[in-house]
Amino acid sequence: MITPSNWLDLTACITEVDALRYTPAGLPALNLRLEHASELIEAGQPRQVKAGVKAVAFGVLAERLAKRFGAALGAGTVRAMQSAVLNLR
């Protein structure tokens, strides 16, 4: 299968989730922080890889994630540490 050039597969933990909001056009939006940590072998040596990314989910995905974090969202931003695989296709 050929992967399109605008494609991202990211395995990450959702570490922060803001309250569900709506764009001026009425589209649901949810601000998130994703963090990835792994180890790989480079030049025969193990190497730690860590990355943090701010992300925004829109539409049905935003609603699903907001529902999943449910009551915790009532207080605004929460630290979730929820393991997830987000398929951004």
PyMOL commands that place a pseudoatom at each C-alpha (Angstrom):
pseudoatom trace, name=CA, resn=MET, resi=1, chain=A, elem=C, hetatm=0, pos=[0.000, 0.000, 0.000]
pseudoatom trace, name=CA, resn=ILE, resi=2, chain=A, elem=C, hetatm=0, pos=[1.335, 3.455, -0.895]
pseudoatom trace, name=CA, resn=THR, resi=3, chain=A, elem=C, hetatm=0, pos=[1.173, 6.006, 1.911]
pseudoatom trace, name=CA, resn=PRO, resi=4, chain=A, elem=C, hetatm=0, pos=[-0.015, 9.467, 0.821]
pseudoatom trace, name=CA, resn=SER, resi=5, chain=A, elem=C, hetatm=0, pos=[2.428, 12.316, 1.500]
pseudoatom trace, name=CA, resn=ASN, resi=6, chain=A, elem=C, hetatm=0, pos=[0.091, 14.063, 3.982]
pseudoatom trace, name=CA, resn=TRP, resi=7, chain=A, elem=C, hetatm=0, pos=[-0.173, 11.142, 6.386]
pseudoatom trace, name=CA, resn=LEU, resi=8, chain=A, elem=C, hetatm=0, pos=[0.763, 10.723, 10.043]
pseudoatom trace, name=CA, resn=ASP, resi=9, chain=A, elem=C, hetatm=0, pos=[0.587, 7.680, 12.267]
pseudoatom trace, name=CA, resn=LEU, resi=10, chain=A, elem=C, hetatm=0, pos=[1.418, 8.673, 15.832]
pseudoatom trace, name=CA, resn=THR, resi=11, chain=A, elem=C, hetatm=0, pos=[1.412, 6.493, 18.911]
pseudoatom trace, name=CA, resn=ALA, resi=12, chain=A, elem=C, hetatm=0, pos=[1.129, 8.788, 21.911]
pseudoatom trace, name=CA, resn=CYS, resi=13, chain=A, elem=C, hetatm=0, pos=[-0.363, 9.385, 25.332]
pseudoatom trace, name=CA, resn=ILE, resi=14, chain=A, elem=C, hetatm=0, pos=[-2.954, 12.102, 25.714]
pseudoatom trace, name=CA, resn=THR, resi=15, chain=A, elem=C, hetatm=0, pos=[-1.534, 14.093, 28.634]
pseudoatom trace, name=CA, resn=GLU, resi=16, chain=A, elem=C, hetatm=0, pos=[-3.800, 17.165, 28.641]
pseudoatom trace, name=CA, resn=VAL, resi=17, chain=A, elem=C, hetatm=0, pos=[-7.349, 17.780, 27.455]
pseudoatom trace, name=CA, resn=ASP, resi=18, chain=A, elem=C, hetatm=0, pos=[-9.178, 21.117, 27.489]
pseudoatom trace, name=CA, resn=ALA, resi=19, chain=A, elem=C, hetatm=0, pos=[-12.952, 21.449, 27.699]
pseudoatom trace, name=CA, resn=LEU, resi=20, chain=A, elem=C, hetatm=0, pos=[-14.886, 20.897, 24.467]
pseudoatom trace, name=CA, resn=ARG, resi=21, chain=A, elem=C, hetatm=0, pos=[-15.418, 24.163, 22.599]
pseudoatom trace, name=CA, resn=TYR, resi=22, chain=A, elem=C, hetatm=0, pos=[-17.031, 25.185, 19.320]
pseudoatom trace, name=CA, resn=THR, resi=23, chain=A, elem=C, hetatm=0, pos=[-15.560, 27.157, 16.437]
pseudoatom trace, name=CA, resn=PRO, resi=24, chain=A, elem=C, hetatm=0, pos=[-17.458, 30.236, 15.196]
pseudoatom trace, name=CA, resn=ALA, resi=25, chain=A, elem=C, hetatm=0, pos=[-18.878, 27.963, 12.483]
pseudoatom trace, name=CA, resn=GLY, resi=26, chain=A, elem=C, hetatm=0, pos=[-20.288, 25.624, 15.160]
pseudoatom trace, name=CA, resn=LEU, resi=27, chain=A, elem=C, hetatm=0, pos=[-17.743, 22.801, 14.668]
pseudoatom trace, name=CA, resn=PRO, resi=28, chain=A, elem=C, hetatm=0, pos=[-16.752, 20.958, 17.880]
pseudoatom trace, name=CA, resn=ALA, resi=29, chain=A, elem=C, hetatm=0, pos=[-13.056, 21.397, 18.742]
pseudoatom trace, name=CA, resn=LEU, resi=30, chain=A, elem=C, hetatm=0, pos=[-10.904, 19.943, 21.507]
pseudoatom trace, name=CA, resn=ASN, resi=31, chain=A, elem=C, hetatm=0, pos=[-7.367, 21.062, 22.387]
pseudoatom trace, name=CA, resn=LEU, resi=32, chain=A, elem=C, hetatm=0, pos=[-5.027, 18.230, 23.419]
pseudoatom trace, name=CA, resn=ARG, resi=33, chain=A, elem=C, hetatm=0, pos=[-1.403, 17.644, 24.318]
pseudoatom trace, name=CA, resn=LEU, resi=34, chain=A, elem=C, hetatm=0, pos=[0.131, 14.405, 23.056]
pseudoatom trace, name=CA, resn=GLU, resi=35, chain=A, elem=C, hetatm=0, pos=[3.391, 12.903, 24.296]
pseudoatom trace, name=CA, resn=HIS, resi=36, chain=A, elem=C, hetatm=0, pos=[5.397, 10.091, 22.741]
pseudoatom trace, name=CA, resn=ALA, resi=37, chain=A, elem=C, hetatm=0, pos=[8.294, 8.155, 24.263]
pseudoatom trace, name=CA, resn=SER, resi=38, chain=A, elem=C, hetatm=0, pos=[10.116, 5.183, 22.774]
pseudoatom trace, name=CA, resn=GLU, resi=39, chain=A, elem=C, hetatm=0, pos=[13.531, 3.656, 22.321]
pseudoatom trace, name=CA, resn=LEU, resi=40, chain=A, elem=C, hetatm=0, pos=[15.218, 2.666, 19.087]
pseudoatom trace, name=CA, resn=ILE, resi=41, chain=A, elem=C, hetatm=0, pos=[18.610, 1.378, 18.050]
pseudoatom trace, name=CA, resn=GLU, resi=42, chain=A, elem=C, hetatm=0, pos=[20.750, 3.831, 16.117]
pseudoatom trace, name=CA, resn=ALA, resi=43, chain=A, elem=C, hetatm=0, pos=[24.350, 2.995, 15.115]
pseudoatom trace, name=CA, resn=GLY, resi=44, chain=A, elem=C, hetatm=0, pos=[24.128, -0.064, 17.363]
pseudoatom trace, name=CA, resn=GLN, resi=45, chain=A, elem=C, hetatm=0, pos=[23.245, 1.978, 20.451]
pseudoatom trace, name=CA, resn=PRO, resi=46, chain=A, elem=C, hetatm=0, pos=[19.859, 2.417, 22.155]
pseudoatom trace, name=CA, resn=ARG, resi=47, chain=A, elem=C, hetatm=0, pos=[18.434, 5.917, 21.806]
pseudoatom trace, name=CA, resn=GLN, resi=48, chain=A, elem=C, hetatm=0, pos=[15.570, 7.470, 23.755]
pseudoatom trace, name=CA, resn=VAL, resi=49, chain=A, elem=C, hetatm=0, pos=[13.002, 9.317, 21.636]
pseudoatom trace, name=CA, resn=LYS, resi=50, chain=A, elem=C, hetatm=0, pos=[10.608, 11.777, 23.287]
pseudoatom trace, name=CA, resn=ALA, resi=51, chain=A, elem=C, hetatm=0, pos=[8.247, 14.274, 21.689]
pseudoatom trace, name=CA, resn=GLY, resi=52, chain=A, elem=C, hetatm=0, pos=[5.402, 16.502, 22.830]
pseudoatom trace, name=CA, resn=VAL, resi=53, chain=A, elem=C, hetatm=0, pos=[2.832, 17.934, 20.438]
pseudoatom trace, name=CA, resn=LYS, resi=54, chain=A, elem=C, hetatm=0, pos=[-0.118, 20.288, 20.806]
pseudoatom trace, name=CA, resn=ALA, resi=55, chain=A, elem=C, hetatm=0, pos=[-3.064, 19.024, 18.785]
pseudoatom trace, name=CA, resn=VAL, resi=56, chain=A, elem=C, hetatm=0, pos=[-6.663, 19.964, 18.026]
pseudoatom trace, name=CA, resn=ALA, resi=57, chain=A, elem=C, hetatm=0, pos=[-9.358, 17.401, 17.286]
pseudoatom trace, name=CA, resn=PHE, resi=58, chain=A, elem=C, hetatm=0, pos=[-12.400, 18.578, 15.315]
pseudoatom trace, name=CA, resn=GLY, resi=59, chain=A, elem=C, hetatm=0, pos=[-15.889, 17.242, 14.661]
pseudoatom trace, name=CA, resn=VAL, resi=60, chain=A, elem=C, hetatm=0, pos=[-16.877, 13.718, 15.637]
pseudoatom trace, name=CA, resn=LEU, resi=61, chain=A, elem=C, hetatm=0, pos=[-13.395, 12.888, 16.982]
pseudoatom trace, name=CA, resn=ALA, resi=62, chain=A, elem=C, hetatm=0, pos=[-13.520, 15.922, 19.307]
pseudoatom trace, name=CA, resn=GLU, resi=63, chain=A, elem=C, hetatm=0, pos=[-16.943, 14.854, 20.596]
pseudoatom trace, name=CA, resn=ARG, resi=64, chain=A, elem=C, hetatm=0, pos=[-15.805, 11.241, 21.106]
pseudoatom trace, name=CA, resn=LEU, resi=65, chain=A, elem=C, hetatm=0, pos=[-12.706, 12.273, 23.050]
pseudoatom trace, name=CA, resn=ALA, resi=66, chain=A, elem=C, hetatm=0, pos=[-14.658, 14.777, 25.159]
pseudoatom trace, name=CA, resn=LYS, resi=67, chain=A, elem=C, hetatm=0, pos=[-17.214, 12.082, 26.005]
pseudoatom trace, name=CA, resn=ARG, resi=68, chain=A, elem=C, hetatm=0, pos=[-14.421, 9.624, 26.848]
pseudoatom trace, name=CA, resn=PHE, resi=69, chain=A, elem=C, hetatm=0, pos=[-12.882, 12.048, 29.352]
pseudoatom trace, name=CA, resn=GLY, resi=70, chain=A, elem=C, hetatm=0, pos=[-16.369, 12.996, 30.560]
pseudoatom trace, name=CA, resn=ALA, resi=71, chain=A, elem=C, hetatm=0, pos=[-16.657, 14.389, 34.108]
pseudoatom trace, name=CA, resn=ALA, resi=72, chain=A, elem=C, hetatm=0, pos=[-12.950, 15.235, 34.338]
pseudoatom trace, name=CA, resn=LEU, resi=73, chain=A, elem=C, hetatm=0, pos=[-13.469, 17.941, 31.721]
pseudoatom trace, name=CA, resn=GLY, resi=74, chain=A, elem=C, hetatm=0, pos=[-15.818, 19.927, 33.950]
pseudoatom trace, name=CA, resn=ALA, resi=75, chain=A, elem=C, hetatm=0, pos=[-12.877, 21.545, 35.728]
pseudoatom trace, name=CA, resn=GLY, resi=76, chain=A, elem=C, hetatm=0, pos=[-11.217, 22.818, 32.548]
pseudoatom trace, name=CA, resn=THR, resi=77, chain=A, elem=C, hetatm=0, pos=[-7.863, 21.393, 31.504]
pseudoatom trace, name=CA, resn=VAL, resi=78, chain=A, elem=C, hetatm=0, pos=[-7.125, 17.953, 32.932]
pseudoatom trace, name=CA, resn=ARG, resi=79, chain=A, elem=C, hetatm=0, pos=[-4.017, 15.834, 32.927]
pseudoatom trace, name=CA, resn=ALA, resi=80, chain=A, elem=C, hetatm=0, pos=[-5.143, 12.554, 31.468]
pseudoatom trace, name=CA, resn=MET, resi=81, chain=A, elem=C, hetatm=0, pos=[-2.175, 10.241, 30.911]
pseudoatom trace, name=CA, resn=GLN, resi=82, chain=A, elem=C, hetatm=0, pos=[-4.530, 8.186, 28.777]
pseudoatom trace, name=CA, resn=SER, resi=83, chain=A, elem=C, hetatm=0, pos=[-2.804, 5.785, 26.449]
pseudoatom trace, name=CA, resn=ALA, resi=84, chain=A, elem=C, hetatm=0, pos=[-4.177, 6.049, 22.948]
pseudoatom trace, name=CA, resn=VAL, resi=85, chain=A, elem=C, hetatm=0, pos=[-3.367, 5.483, 19.336]
pseudoatom trace, name=CA, resn=LEU, resi=86, chain=A, elem=C, hetatm=0, pos=[-4.701, 8.324, 17.229]
pseudoatom trace, name=CA, resn=ASN, resi=87, chain=A, elem=C, hetatm=0, pos=[-5.154, 7.470, 13.601]
pseudoatom trace, name=CA, resn=LEU, resi=88, chain=A, elem=C, hetatm=0, pos=[-5.165, 10.857, 11.876]
pseudoatom trace, name=CA, resn=ARG, resi=89, chain=A, elem=C, hetatm=0, pos=[-6.340, 9.707, 8.446]
for i in range(1, 89): cmd.bond("trace and resi %d" % i, "trace and resi %d" % (i + 1))
show_as sticks, trace
zoom trace
